[in-house]
């Protein structure tokens, strides 16, 4: 009789022990997870009891909170609507936060350790605590130009992106992805309405929730020739060096010829590097890339930022919006030797080369800034709820120096020639020095080509003002010219309002 009772007692003690261990696990290990869970109703009520701080661009609130009479006291609203959606993201009740709303959630919600002094002060004064305010680097005029020009592009492209950066600081002046979406329905306090709005966007084949400026990678076409030109300038080639060209060229390992976009482009056997960039000579760059070698091309692309997997865009002191890595891709045969046909195609931005619009803007910003590439950022300043104290102000950080100042100067001269004499004329701005490079990239045999443009604007003193990349997905004929025109409009707006305030 005693033995069975002892066994029962042992089992009960083990069960109590497990229960005790589980309670400790929940209290000490899982507490934060449960406290911040989107499904914790008490947390939701507490979270919405305090007024969330504003997110502002150019002195205007583009995300704010207004008081309601419902169970949740404040409703998050987005006066900027779709224009700022891919920067701001959204703050839903029962869905995951996105964008700057997620990155700066603690500060906006008033929970940040930085704001503890404000919370203590409010305890003594009896004032209601509020969240901190996030000021973005965006230029209102540049953002508006990017949004409207993309949406109303003249070639009928339905998908694309534009991003502008201040080359001197890395401050993002504009960031737009097309198609966009209205974040307001996603912040609805009615769960069924918010879920329905999200599901509709999530299931849309056009992928409006995707931030194409940071996360889309597509073949960059001839914009990649700037990377190849940089490698050439560092390996004995000058602007006036004659390089092999011609109307057509077939790589030694392939029976597929590479030709130029038009018969009038560099039909002569040799052209200068300056002419090859200005006229976008495919045959010249294909042969130049094979001459330089795969390792040289890949290394120069890496120095400009290709292959970087940990770059975020937001607050310089911590994480921000995630980005996709740009890639040069495989240029090898199965036995490990260089596939010269693939290398020739890669040298004109085809084959497996893939680039984000962000990377395109970073390449050209480094060239505009004498070879120094600054880390891009969106968060310019963090202000207390009462706006009297600044808890953070962005201090520009150099990310890398992909080219020396002289190489950058040579590249600028060649890119200015593209806008003055070549395929980028539509980007010109009266009274300013504008350089750039167009790119047309094959999408698929049954789909229209992508259109690209990367460019910069300098003032009369040679000071860089803005560096821009515009991508029009499956834009077809005229896509790169339209991308150049849009880039010119964005840079013109950035000249009038450089942002960062």
Secondary structure as a PSIPRED ss2 file (coil, helix, strand):
# PSIPRED VFORMAT (PSIPRED V4.0)

   1 X C   1.000  0.000  0.000
   2 X H   0.000  1.000  0.000
   3 X H   0.000  1.000  0.000
   4 X H   0.000  1.000  0.000
   5 X H   0.000  1.000  0.000
   6 X H   0.000  1.000  0.000
   7 X H   0.000  1.000  0.000
   8 X H   0.000  1.000  0.000
   9 X H   0.000  1.000  0.000
  10 X H   0.000  1.000  0.000
  11 X H   0.000  1.000  0.000
  12 X H   0.000  1.000  0.000
  13 X H   0.000  1.000  0.000
  14 X H   0.000  1.000  0.000
  15 X H   0.000  1.000  0.000
  16 X H   0.000  1.000  0.000
  17 X H   0.000  1.000  0.000
  18 X H   0.000  1.000  0.000
  19 X H   0.000  1.000  0.000
  20 X H   0.000  1.000  0.000
  21 X H   0.000  1.000  0.000
  22 X H   0.000  1.000  0.000
  23 X H   0.000  1.000  0.000
  24 X H   0.000  1.000  0.000
  25 X H   0.000  1.000  0.000
  26 X H   0.000  1.000  0.000
  27 X H   0.000  1.000  0.000
  28 X H   0.000  1.000  0.000
  29 X H   0.000  1.000  0.000
  30 X C   1.000  0.000  0.000
  31 X H   0.000  1.000  0.000
  32 X H   0.000  1.000  0.000
  33 X H   0.000  1.000  0.000
  34 X H   0.000  1.000  0.000
  35 X H   0.000  1.000  0.000
  36 X C   1.000  0.000  0.000
  37 X C   1.000  0.000  0.000
  38 X C   1.000  0.000  0.000
  39 X C   1.000  0.000  0.000
  40 X C   1.000  0.000  0.000
  41 X H   0.000  1.000  0.000
  42 X H   0.000  1.000  0.000
  43 X H   0.000  1.000  0.000
  44 X H   0.000  1.000  0.000
  45 X H   0.000  1.000  0.000
  46 X H   0.000  1.000  0.000
  47 X H   0.000  1.000  0.000
  48 X H   0.000  1.000  0.000
  49 X H   0.000  1.000  0.000
  50 X C   1.000  0.000  0.000
  51 X E   0.000  0.000  1.000
  52 X C   1.000  0.000  0.000
  53 X C   1.000  0.000  0.000
  54 X C   1.000  0.000  0.000
  55 X E   0.000  0.000  1.000
  56 X E   0.000  0.000  1.000
  57 X E   0.000  0.000  1.000
  58 X C   1.000  0.000  0.000
  59 X C   1.000  0.000  0.000
  60 X E   0.000  0.000  1.000
  61 X E   0.000  0.000  1.000
  62 X E   0.000  0.000  1.000
  63 X E   0.000  0.000  1.000
  64 X E   0.000  0.000  1.000
  65 X E   0.000  0.000  1.000
  66 X E   0.000  0.000  1.000
  67 X E   0.000  0.000  1.000
  68 X C   1.000  0.000  0.000
  69 X C   1.000  0.000  0.000
  70 X C   1.000  0.000  0.000
  71 X C   1.000  0.000  0.000
  72 X C   1.000  0.000  0.000
  73 X C   1.000  0.000  0.000
  74 X E   0.000  0.000  1.000
  75 X E   0.000  0.000  1.000
  76 X E   0.000  0.000  1.000
  77 X E   0.000  0.000  1.000
  78 X C   1.000  0.000  0.000
  79 X C   1.000  0.000  0.000
  80 X C   1.000  0.000  0.000
  81 X H   0.000  1.000  0.000
  82 X H   0.000  1.000  0.000
  83 X H   0.000  1.000  0.000
  84 X H   0.000  1.000  0.000
  85 X H   0.000  1.000  0.000
  86 X H   0.000  1.000  0.000
  87 X H   0.000  1.000  0.000
  88 X H   0.000  1.000  0.000
  89 X C   1.000  0.000  0.000
  90 X E   0.000  0.000  1.000
  91 X C   1.000  0.000  0.000
  92 X C   1.000  0.000  0.000
  93 X C   1.000  0.000  0.000
  94 X C   1.000  0.000  0.000
  95 X C   1.000  0.000  0.000
  96 X C   1.000  0.000  0.000
  97 X C   1.000  0.000  0.000
  98 X E   0.000  0.000  1.000
  99 X H   0.000  1.000  0.000
 100 X H   0.000  1.000  0.000
 101 X H   0.000  1.000  0.000
 102 X H   0.000  1.000  0.000
 103 X H   0.000  1.000  0.000
 104 X C   1.000  0.000  0.000
 105 X H   0.000  1.000  0.000
 106 X H   0.000  1.000  0.000
 107 X H   0.000  1.000  0.000
 108 X H   0.000  1.000  0.000
 109 X H   0.000  1.000  0.000
 110 X C   1.000  0.000  0.000
 111 X C   1.000  0.000  0.000
 112 X C   1.000  0.000  0.000
 113 X H   0.000  1.000  0.000
 114 X H   0.000  1.000  0.000
 115 X H   0.000  1.000  0.000
 116 X H   0.000  1.000  0.000
 117 X H   0.000  1.000  0.000
 118 X H   0.000  1.000  0.000
 119 X H   0.000  1.000  0.000
 120 X H   0.000  1.000  0.000
 121 X H   0.000  1.000  0.000
 122 X H   0.000  1.000  0.000
 123 X H   0.000  1.000  0.000
 124 X H   0.000  1.000  0.000
 125 X H   0.000  1.000  0.000
 126 X C   1.000  0.000  0.000
 127 X C   1.000  0.000  0.000
 128 X C   1.000  0.000  0.000
 129 X C   1.000  0.000  0.000
 130 X E   0.000  0.000  1.000
 131 X C   1.000  0.000  0.000
 132 X C   1.000  0.000  0.000
 133 X E   0.000  0.000  1.000
 134 X E   0.000  0.000  1.000
 135 X E   0.000  0.000  1.000
 136 X E   0.000  0.000  1.000
 137 X C   1.000  0.000  0.000
 138 X C   1.000  0.000  0.000
 139 X C   1.000  0.000  0.000
 140 X H   0.000  1.000  0.000
 141 X H   0.000  1.000  0.000
 142 X H   0.000  1.000  0.000
 143 X H   0.000  1.000  0.000
 144 X H   0.000  1.000  0.000
 145 X H   0.000  1.000  0.000
 146 X H   0.000  1.000  0.000
 147 X H   0.000  1.000  0.000
 148 X H   0.000  1.000  0.000
 149 X H   0.000  1.000  0.000
 150 X H   0.000  1.000  0.000
 151 X H   0.000  1.000  0.000
 152 X C   1.000  0.000  0.000
 153 X C   1.000  0.000  0.000
 154 X C   1.000  0.000  0.000
 155 X C   1.000  0.000  0.000
 156 X C   1.000  0.000  0.000
 157 X C   1.000  0.000  0.000
 158 X C   1.000  0.000  0.000
 159 X E   0.000  0.000  1.000
 160 X E   0.000  0.000  1.000
 161 X E   0.000  0.000  1.000
 162 X E   0.000  0.000  1.000
 163 X E   0.000  0.000  1.000
 164 X E   0.000  0.000  1.000
 165 X E   0.000  0.000  1.000
 166 X C   1.000  0.000  0.000
 167 X C   1.000  0.000  0.000
 168 X C   1.000  0.000  0.000
 169 X C   1.000  0.000  0.000
 170 X C   1.000  0.000  0.000
 171 X E   0.000  0.000  1.000
 172 X E   0.000  0.000  1.000
 173 X E   0.000  0.000  1.000
 174 X E   0.000  0.000  1.000
 175 X E   0.000  0.000  1.000
 176 X E   0.000  0.000  1.000
 177 X E   0.000  0.000  1.000
 178 X E   0.000  0.000  1.000
 179 X C   1.000  0.000  0.000
 180 X C   1.000  0.000  0.000
 181 X C   1.000  0.000  0.000
 182 X C   1.000  0.000  0.000
 183 X C   1.000  0.000  0.000
 184 X H   0.000  1.000  0.000
 185 X H   0.000  1.000  0.000
 186 X H   0.000  1.000  0.000
 187 X H   0.000  1.000  0.000
 188 X C   1.000  0.000  0.000
 189 X C   1.000  0.000  0.000
 190 X C   1.000  0.000  0.000
 191 X H   0.000  1.000  0.000
 192 X H   0.000  1.000  0.000
 193 X H   0.000  1.000  0.000
 194 X H   0.000  1.000  0.000
 195 X H   0.000  1.000  0.000
 196 X H   0.000  1.000  0.000
 197 X H   0.000  1.000  0.000
 198 X H   0.000  1.000  0.000
 199 X H   0.000  1.000  0.000
 200 X H   0.000  1.000  0.000
 201 X H   0.000  1.000  0.000
 202 X H   0.000  1.000  0.000
 203 X C   1.000  0.000  0.000
 204 X C   1.000  0.000  0.000
 205 X C   1.000  0.000  0.000
 206 X C   1.000  0.000  0.000
 207 X C   1.000  0.000  0.000
 208 X C   1.000  0.000  0.000
 209 X C   1.000  0.000  0.000
 210 X C   1.000  0.000  0.000
 211 X C   1.000  0.000  0.000
 212 X H   0.000  1.000  0.000
 213 X H   0.000  1.000  0.000
 214 X H   0.000  1.000  0.000
 215 X H   0.000  1.000  0.000
 216 X C   1.000  0.000  0.000
 217 X C   1.000  0.000  0.000
 218 X E   0.000  0.000  1.000
 219 X C   1.000  0.000  0.000
 220 X C   1.000  0.000  0.000
 221 X H   0.000  1.000  0.000
 222 X H   0.000  1.000  0.000
 223 X H   0.000  1.000  0.000
 224 X H   0.000  1.000  0.000
 225 X H   0.000  1.000  0.000
 226 X H   0.000  1.000  0.000
 227 X H   0.000  1.000  0.000
 228 X H   0.000  1.000  0.000
 229 X H   0.000  1.000  0.000
 230 X H   0.000  1.000  0.000
 231 X H   0.000  1.000  0.000
 232 X H   0.000  1.000  0.000
 233 X H   0.000  1.000  0.000
 234 X C   1.000  0.000  0.000
 235 X C   1.000  0.000  0.000
 236 X C   1.000  0.000  0.000
 237 X C   1.000  0.000  0.000
 238 X C   1.000  0.000  0.000
 239 X C   1.000  0.000  0.000
 240 X C   1.000  0.000  0.000
 241 X C   1.000  0.000  0.000
 242 X E   0.000  0.000  1.000
 243 X E   0.000  0.000  1.000
 244 X E   0.000  0.000  1.000
 245 X C   1.000  0.000  0.000
 246 X C   1.000  0.000  0.000
 247 X C   1.000  0.000  0.000
 248 X E   0.000  0.000  1.000
 249 X E   0.000  0.000  1.000
 250 X E   0.000  0.000  1.000
 251 X C   1.000  0.000  0.000
 252 X C   1.000  0.000  0.000
 253 X C   1.000  0.000  0.000
 254 X C   1.000  0.000  0.000
 255 X C   1.000  0.000  0.000
 256 X C   1.000  0.000  0.000
 257 X E   0.000  0.000  1.000
 258 X E   0.000  0.000  1.000
 259 X E   0.000  0.000  1.000
 260 X C   1.000  0.000  0.000
 261 X C   1.000  0.000  0.000
 262 X C   1.000  0.000  0.000
 263 X C   1.000  0.000  0.000
 264 X C   1.000  0.000  0.000
 265 X C   1.000  0.000  0.000
 266 X C   1.000  0.000  0.000
 267 X C   1.000  0.000  0.000
 268 X C   1.000  0.000  0.000
 269 X C   1.000  0.000  0.000
 270 X E   0.000  0.000  1.000
 271 X E   0.000  0.000  1.000
 272 X E   0.000  0.000  1.000
 273 X H   0.000  1.000  0.000
 274 X H   0.000  1.000  0.000
 275 X H   0.000  1.000  0.000
 276 X H   0.000  1.000  0.000
 277 X H   0.000  1.000  0.000
 278 X H   0.000  1.000  0.000
 279 X H   0.000  1.000  0.000
 280 X C   1.000  0.000  0.000
 281 X C   1.000  0.000  0.000
 282 X H   0.000  1.000  0.000
 283 X H   0.000  1.000  0.000
 284 X H   0.000  1.000  0.000
 285 X H   0.000  1.000  0.000
 286 X H   0.000  1.000  0.000
 287 X H   0.000  1.000  0.000
 288 X H   0.000  1.000  0.000
 289 X H   0.000  1.000  0.000
 290 X H   0.000  1.000  0.000
 291 X H   0.000  1.000  0.000
 292 X H   0.000  1.000  0.000
 293 X C   1.000  0.000  0.000
 294 X H   0.000  1.000  0.000
 295 X H   0.000  1.000  0.000
 296 X H   0.000  1.000  0.000
 297 X H   0.000  1.000  0.000
 298 X H   0.000  1.000  0.000
 299 X H   0.000  1.000  0.000
 300 X H   0.000  1.000  0.000
 301 X H   0.000  1.000  0.000
 302 X H   0.000  1.000  0.000
 303 X H   0.000  1.000  0.000
 304 X H   0.000  1.000  0.000
 305 X C   1.000  0.000  0.000
 306 X C   1.000  0.000  0.000
 307 X C   1.000  0.000  0.000
 308 X C   1.000  0.000  0.000
 309 X C   1.000  0.000  0.000
 310 X C   1.000  0.000  0.000
 311 X C   1.000  0.000  0.000
 312 X E   0.000  0.000  1.000
 313 X E   0.000  0.000  1.000
 314 X E   0.000  0.000  1.000
 315 X C   1.000  0.000  0.000
 316 X C   1.000  0.000  0.000
 317 X C   1.000  0.000  0.000
 318 X C   1.000  0.000  0.000
 319 X C   1.000  0.000  0.000
 320 X E   0.000  0.000  1.000
 321 X E   0.000  0.000  1.000
 322 X E   0.000  0.000  1.000
 323 X C   1.000  0.000  0.000
 324 X C   1.000  0.000  0.000
 325 X C   1.000  0.000  0.000
 326 X C   1.000  0.000  0.000
 327 X E   0.000  0.000  1.000
 328 X C   1.000  0.000  0.000
 329 X C   1.000  0.000  0.000
 330 X C   1.000  0.000  0.000
 331 X C   1.000  0.000  0.000
 332 X E   0.000  0.000  1.000
 333 X C   1.000  0.000  0.000
 334 X C   1.000  0.000  0.000
 335 X C   1.000  0.000  0.000
 336 X C   1.000  0.000  0.000
 337 X C   1.000  0.000  0.000
 338 X E   0.000  0.000  1.000
 339 X C   1.000  0.000  0.000
 340 X H   0.000  1.000  0.000
 341 X H   0.000  1.000  0.000
 342 X H   0.000  1.000  0.000
 343 X H   0.000  1.000  0.000
 344 X H   0.000  1.000  0.000
 345 X H   0.000  1.000  0.000
 346 X H   0.000  1.000  0.000
 347 X C   1.000  0.000  0.000
 348 X C   1.000  0.000  0.000
 349 X C   1.000  0.000  0.000
 350 X C   1.000  0.000  0.000
 351 X C   1.000  0.000  0.000
 352 X C   1.000  0.000  0.000
 353 X C   1.000  0.000  0.000
 354 X E   0.000  0.000  1.000
 355 X E   0.000  0.000  1.000
 356 X C   1.000  0.000  0.000
 357 X H   0.000  1.000  0.000
 358 X H   0.000  1.000  0.000
 359 X H   0.000  1.000  0.000
 360 X H   0.000  1.000  0.000
 361 X H   0.000  1.000  0.000
 362 X H   0.000  1.000  0.000
 363 X H   0.000  1.000  0.000
 364 X H   0.000  1.000  0.000
 365 X H   0.000  1.000  0.000
 366 X H   0.000  1.000  0.000
 367 X H   0.000  1.000  0.000
 368 X H   0.000  1.000  0.000
 369 X C   1.000  0.000  0.000
 370 X C   1.000  0.000  0.000
 371 X C   1.000  0.000  0.000
 372 X C   1.000  0.000  0.000
 373 X E   0.000  0.000  1.000
 374 X E   0.000  0.000  1.000
 375 X C   1.000  0.000  0.000
 376 X C   1.000  0.000  0.000
 377 X E   0.000  0.000  1.000
 378 X C   1.000  0.000  0.000
 379 X E   0.000  0.000  1.000
 380 X E   0.000  0.000  1.000
 381 X E   0.000  0.000  1.000
 382 X E   0.000  0.000  1.000
 383 X E   0.000  0.000  1.000
 384 X C   1.000  0.000  0.000
 385 X C   1.000  0.000  0.000
 386 X C   1.000  0.000  0.000
 387 X C   1.000  0.000  0.000
 388 X C   1.000  0.000  0.000
 389 X C   1.000  0.000  0.000
 390 X E   0.000  0.000  1.000
 391 X E   0.000  0.000  1.000
 392 X E   0.000  0.000  1.000
 393 X E   0.000  0.000  1.000
 394 X C   1.000  0.000  0.000
 395 X C   1.000  0.000  0.000
 396 X C   1.000  0.000  0.000
 397 X C   1.000  0.000  0.000
 398 X E   0.000  0.000  1.000
 399 X E   0.000  0.000  1.000
 400 X E   0.000  0.000  1.000
 401 X C   1.000  0.000  0.000
 402 X C   1.000  0.000  0.000
 403 X C   1.000  0.000  0.000
 404 X C   1.000  0.000  0.000
 405 X H   0.000  1.000  0.000
 406 X H   0.000  1.000  0.000
 407 X H   0.000  1.000  0.000
 408 X H   0.000  1.000  0.000
 409 X H   0.000  1.000  0.000
 410 X H   0.000  1.000  0.000
 411 X H   0.000  1.000  0.000
 412 X H   0.000  1.000  0.000
 413 X H   0.000  1.000  0.000
 414 X H   0.000  1.000  0.000
 415 X H   0.000  1.000  0.000
 416 X H   0.000  1.000  0.000
 417 X H   0.000  1.000  0.000
 418 X H   0.000  1.000  0.000
 419 X H   0.000  1.000  0.000
 420 X H   0.000  1.000  0.000
 421 X H   0.000  1.000  0.000
 422 X C   1.000  0.000  0.000
 423 X C   1.000  0.000  0.000
 424 X C   1.000  0.000  0.000
 425 X H   0.000  1.000  0.000
 426 X H   0.000  1.000  0.000
 427 X H   0.000  1.000  0.000
 428 X C   1.000  0.000  0.000
 429 X C   1.000  0.000  0.000
 430 X C   1.000  0.000  0.000
 431 X C   1.000  0.000  0.000
 432 X C   1.000  0.000  0.000
 433 X E   0.000  0.000  1.000
 434 X E   0.000  0.000  1.000
 435 X E   0.000  0.000  1.000
 436 X E   0.000  0.000  1.000
 437 X E   0.000  0.000  1.000
 438 X E   0.000  0.000  1.000
 439 X E   0.000  0.000  1.000
 440 X E   0.000  0.000  1.000
 441 X E   0.000  0.000  1.000
 442 X C   1.000  0.000  0.000
 443 X C   1.000  0.000  0.000
 444 X E   0.000  0.000  1.000
 445 X C   1.000  0.000  0.000
 446 X C   1.000  0.000  0.000
 447 X E   0.000  0.000  1.000
 448 X C   1.000  0.000  0.000
 449 X C   1.000  0.000  0.000
 450 X E   0.000  0.000  1.000
 451 X E   0.000  0.000  1.000
 452 X E   0.000  0.000  1.000
 453 X E   0.000  0.000  1.000
 454 X E   0.000  0.000  1.000
 455 X E   0.000  0.000  1.000
 456 X E   0.000  0.000  1.000
 457 X E   0.000  0.000  1.000
 458 X E   0.000  0.000  1.000
 459 X C   1.000  0.000  0.000
 460 X C   1.000  0.000  0.000
 461 X C   1.000  0.000  0.000
 462 X C   1.000  0.000  0.000
 463 X C   1.000  0.000  0.000
 464 X E   0.000  0.000  1.000
 465 X E   0.000  0.000  1.000
 466 X E   0.000  0.000  1.000
 467 X E   0.000  0.000  1.000
 468 X E   0.000  0.000  1.000
 469 X E   0.000  0.000  1.000
 470 X E   0.000  0.000  1.000
 471 X E   0.000  0.000  1.000
 472 X E   0.000  0.000  1.000
 473 X E   0.000  0.000  1.000
 474 X C   1.000  0.000  0.000
 475 X C   1.000  0.000  0.000
 476 X C   1.000  0.000  0.000
 477 X C   1.000  0.000  0.000
 478 X C   1.000  0.000  0.000
 479 X H   0.000  1.000  0.000
 480 X H   0.000  1.000  0.000
 481 X H   0.000  1.000  0.000
 482 X H   0.000  1.000  0.000
 483 X H   0.000  1.000  0.000
 484 X H   0.000  1.000  0.000
 485 X H   0.000  1.000  0.000
 486 X H   0.000  1.000  0.000
 487 X H   0.000  1.000  0.000
 488 X H   0.000  1.000  0.000
 489 X H   0.000  1.000  0.000
 490 X H   0.000  1.000  0.000
 491 X H   0.000  1.000  0.000
 492 X H   0.000  1.000  0.000
 493 X H   0.000  1.000  0.000
 494 X H   0.000  1.000  0.000
 495 X H   0.000  1.000  0.000
 496 X H   0.000  1.000  0.000
 497 X C   1.000  0.000  0.000
 498 X C   1.000  0.000  0.000
 499 X C   1.000  0.000  0.000
 500 X C   1.000  0.000  0.000
 501 X C   1.000  0.000  0.000
